[in-house]
């Protein structure tokens, strides 16, 4: 692209060289360079905001995956939670979270300014890049929050969930984000100072959401009937697998904004990130299918769909610094890992209806480790130790704070609906509505 632009510049400059002399040539080149820089700046804005729109569309994907993998009597509740994750999360991130994550810091632990988008003071004096950057980071914050929705589905009070969503977007996610990404604007976190690699958020976004989901599932306890008296695991099938499948395709599409968009630069670097993102997802889906086929004697659709998501989460940290071949390996391992993780977590009697902990928490940790292991610039013990520190600190922070938060909510206003309400369905008891009027059942 730049070669083409400079060719045009040269053609436009030739008449000046012939008739205008050296000073005119210098002035023309300077003007053209300024025009090219302005074009690149504008392209960066456009690409970043298009990528933000793609990541926003992932909310629809999450909503469809979660509702499809759960029962019909919970679909309205899941749609409401996803809607409020983005709506309330946007306000919380605007007011508090963005400043904590990207504000100026002297300690490396959290930002202390930039609240309420105060870095932008108006069209004449404000920096318009802050607006584009905020929009891109806002959709990331909402993604971290919405990961938890599926893991706590079918038994959570709506008011309790709203409080969780606000706190995660305002405090829990931004603080860890400031450790790893603060220098993307005005901050500078202690973790990124160590050289932590997490380009688009396998840990920063997905593991934060995944470990918070684990905390929520533990505090809530399993759905009624999920585990038998003798400890046997009982399947509770989702009501609409085609909806879940469409949701995964939407998420796959959205990830082409999530990973390449993290460059915030409209240039040729996004091409390889598109490729590594796609290859990892494909490998994850295939290997999850094969693993489930061997374990269950049939190619399981749920595991295959989660395998694609596992591959996407797995490549998110290293999408810009691993080769296409490595991305296939990363996705393949994620696809196998997610199947074993889902089965293991179920055997531990932690009820995660959609596999959010496995997809986002476990595979997010794997992807962050893999970003160091398969680094095209070479790997060292220092890099790997740093990656492990990042993974460990994320678990301690996200799981610890979310567990305390869910416990406080449970003790104060209550987190779980009653047994009778759960049997009737969270849609009618919490929202007074059916997702499928005249077709509603209790199962």
N, C-alpha and C positions, 0 to 999 in steps of 0.2 A: 504493500500500500504506500509506504513512504517513498519507495523507489519511483513509483508511478507519479506521485505528487512532485518529486524533485525533477522528474523529466519535464513535466508541464512548466515548472518554474524556469528551467533552462530555456525552453522554447520561448517563454515570455521575456526572458532576459536578453536574448540574442539581439533584438533591435536596439536595445539600450546600449549594449556593448558597441554596436556599430556607430551609433549617432550621439551617445550621451557622454562618453568618457568615463574615466575611472570613478569619479565621485558619484555619478548617476548609477553606475553598476553597484557600488557599495550600498547606496541608499535602497536600490531595488531589492538586493539580496536580503538586506535587513528587514524590509517590509514583508517580503515573501516568507522569511523565517518566522516572523511574528504571526503571519496568517496561518502557517502550518502549525505552530504551537497552539494557537487558538482553536484550530480545527481538532487537534488531538485532545485538548481540554474538553471541548464540547462533546467529542466522541466518548470520552471517559464518563461524562455525566450521563449520556444516553445509555451506554452499556450498563452502568451501575444501576440505573433505575429500571431498565428492562429486566435485569437479573433480579432485582428486588421484587418485581411483579411476578416473576416465575416462582420465587420462594414463597410469596404470599399465596399463590395458587396451591402450594403444598398443604395449606390449611384444609382445602377441600379434599385433598388426597388422604390426609390423616383422618378427617371426619368419616370418609367412606370406608377406609380400612377398619377403623375402630367399630363403627356401627355394623359393618358386614360380618365381622368376627364375633359379635355379641348377639344377644337375643333381640327379637323385635320389640319387646316391651321396654327396651333401653335406648332405642334409636333417637328419640327426641332429646333425651338427656345428653347424649353424646354430641349431637349437633349444637345444643345450647352451650355445652362446655367449650367446644372448639370456637364457637362464635365469641364467647366471652374471653377466652384465652387471648384472642387477638385484640378485641376491643378494649378490655380493661388492661391488658398487657401493654398496649400502645400508650395509654395514658400514664401508666406507672413508669414505663421506660422513659417517656418524655420528661416526666416530672423529676424522677430520682435516678433511675437505672443508668441512663446514658452518662450522666455526670460522674457517677461512681465508677463506671467502666472506662471512660475515656477522658475524664477531667485531669487537671494537673495534680501530680502527686510528688511528694518528697520522700515517701516511705516505700513505694513500690507495692503497697497493699490495696489502695483504692483512691479514686479521684476525689477532689474536693471542690470542684467548680463545674460549670457547664450545665447546671440544673435548669429545667424548663427551657432548654435550648437557648440559654443566655449567650452562647457564643455567636449566635446570629442576631443582630440588632436591627435589621431592616434591609431593604433592597439596595440602599445607597452605601451603607457602611459594613453590613454583615457579610460574612464569607458564605457564598451560596453552596460551596462544597459541603459544609456542615449539614445542610438540609438533605442532600443526596446521601451522604454517609450515614446520617441518622436513619433515614428511611431503610437503607440496606441492613443496618444493624438492628432495627426494630423488628423486622420480619424474622431475624435470627432469634431474638429473645422470645418471640411468640412461639417459634418452633420448639425451643427448649421446654417451654411451659406445657405445650400441647402433647408432648410425649407421654406425660403422666396420665393423661385422660383415659387411655385405654387400659392401663394397668389397674386403675381403681374403678373400673366401669361396673355398673349394675348394683352398687351398694353404697354409694357415697351421697351424703347430703349436698345439695347444690350450694347452699350458703357456705359450707365449710370448704368446698372446692374453690369458690370464688376468692376466699381469703388466701388460700394457698397460691393461686395463680398470680395475685397481686404481689405477694411477698417474693415469689420466685423471680418475677420480671423486674422488681424494684431493687432487690438486695442479693439474693442467693446467686443467680446467674451473673449479674454484673460484677460482683466482687471477684469471682473466679476469672471472669473474662478480663478484668483489669490486670490480673496476674500474668495472663498469657498474651493479651492483645493490646494493652493500654497504649503502647507507642504508635499504634495506627493513627492516633490523633494527638492528644496532648499529654498522655500519661506515659507510664513506663513501669511494667510490672516486674517483680522479682523473678518470676518463672521464665519470662521471655529473656531476661538478662542472663540467664544460665544457658540460653540457646535452645529452649524448648521448641520442638517442631510440631505445629498443629495448624496447617495452612487454612483450612476452612471449618474446623471444629469437630473432629471426631470425639475429642474430649470436651472442649469448651462448650459445645452445644449439646451433643448427643449423650455423652456420658453424664453430664450434669443432669439432663432430663432423665436418663436411664436410672441413675442412682437415686434420684428423688422419687422415681416411680417405685423402686424397690422399697424405699422407706414407707411410702403410702400403702403399698400392698401388705406389708408386714403389720403396720398399725391397724389397718382395717380388718384384716383376717380374710379368709376365703369366702366365696359365695356359698349360699346354702346348697347343700347337696353335692358340692364339688369333690369332697373326700368322704369315703365311707367310714363306718365305725372301726373297721380293721385297718384303716389307712390307705385303702385302695384309691387310686386316682380315677375319677369319673370324668369322661369328656362331656363338655357342655357346648355342643356345636353352635357355630354362628348361624344367623338366620338368612344371610344373603351373601354367599361367596362371590357371585358375579360383581356385586357392589365393592367388595373388598379388593377384587382383582383390578377393577377400574381405578380404585384408589391407589394401588401400587403403581400402575402405569402413570397416573398423575404425579405421584411422588418422584418417579424416575425422571419424568420431564422436568419437574421443578428443580431437581438436583443439577440440571444443566445451567441453572442460575445460581444455585447454592455454591457449587465448587468453582466453576470458571468466573462467576461474578465476584468471588473474593479477591480477584486481582484488582478490582475497581479500575481497570485500565482496558480500554478498547484497542487491543493490539494482538499480534500473532501468538502471544503466550497462551491465550485461551484455547487454542486448537488442541494442544497436547492434553490439557486438563479435561476437555470434552472426551477425548479418546480414553484416558485412564479411568474416568468416571464410568463410562459406558461398559468398558471391558470388565471392570470389577463387578458391576451389577450382574452382567450376564454370567460370569463365572460363578458368582454366589448363588444365583438361582439354579444353575445346572447342578452344582455340587450339593446343594440342599435337597434337590429332587432325588439325586442318586443316593444320598445318605438316608433319606426317609424311605426310599424304595427298599434298601437293604434292611433297615430296621423294622419296618412295618409291612413289608411284602407288597406294598402298593406305593406308587409315586404320589405323595401327599400334596394337595394343592396349597394348603395353608403354609406348610413348611417351605414349599417352593417359592411362594410369594414373599415370605419373610426372608428367604435366602437372597432374593434380589435386594431387599432393603438392607440386609446385613452387608452385602457387597458394597452398597452405596455408602453406608456408614463407615465401613472399613477403609475405604479409599479416601475419605474426606480429609483426613490429616495429611496424607502424603501425595495428594493428587497432582501437586506441582513439582514434586521433587523425586518421584519414582518413575521408572520407565513403563511403557505399555505392557511389556512382558511381566514385570513385577506386579503390575496392577491385577493381572490375571491370577497370579499366585495369591495375592492378598485377598481378592474376592473369593477365590476357591476355598481358602482356609476359613474365611468368615462364614461361607455357606455351610460348611461342615460344623463349625463351632456353634452356630445358632441353633442347629437341631439338637445337639447334645446339651446345650445350655437350657433350652426350653424344657426338655425332658427332665433334666436334673433339678431345675427350680420347681417343677411340678412335684417331683418326688420329695422335695423339702417342704411341701404343703404351703408354698407361697403361690397364691392364685393370681396369675397375670393373664387375663383373658386374651390379650392380643400378642403376647411375647415381647412387650416393650423393653423390659429389663434386658433380655437377651440380645435383641436387635441393637438397641442404642447404648446400653451400659456396657455389656460384655464385648460386643463387636466394636464399640467406640474405643475401648481400652486396647483391643487387638490392633485396630487401625493406627492408633497413636504409637504403639510399639513398632509396628511395621514401617511407619514413616521414617524411623531411625534405622531400622534394620536394612531396609532396601534403598536408603538414601543414595541417589546417583553420584553425589559428591564424596561418597565413601562413608563408612560407619566406624565409630570408635567406641571404646568402653565409656568414655565421657558422654557421648551422645546418648547411648543406651541408658546410662544411669539417670541422665536428665529426663529422658522420656518416662522412665519408671517413677521418678519423683513427681512428674506432672500427673501421671495416672493415679498414683497413690494419694497425692494431695487433693485431687478432684474427688476421689471417693470419700475421703475423710470429711471434706468440706460439704459436698453436696448431700451425701447420705446423712451425715451428722446433723446439719442444720435442718434438712427436710424432715428427718425423724422427730426432732424436737418440735418443729412447727406443727406437724400432724398430731403429735401427742397433745400439744397445747390446745389445738382446735378441738380435739376429741374430748378433752377434759372440760372445756368451757362451753362451747355452743353445740358440741357433738359432731362427729364426723360420719357415723354410719347410720343409715336408715334402720327402722325396726324390722323384725322378722316378717310381720304381716305386710308391711310396705314393700319389702323385697319380693315377697311372693306375688303380690299384685303387680309389681313393676314400677320402677323408678319414674317412668314417664308420667303415669297417671297420678302417682302420689306426690311427686315433686313439681310437676308442670301442668297437671290437669289436662293432658293431651295424649292422643295416640298417634304413633307414626303412620299407621295404616288403618284408618278408620273403617269399620265394618269387617276388617280382616284380622283384628287383634286376637291373639291367644296369650295364655299365661306361660307358654313354653318358649 
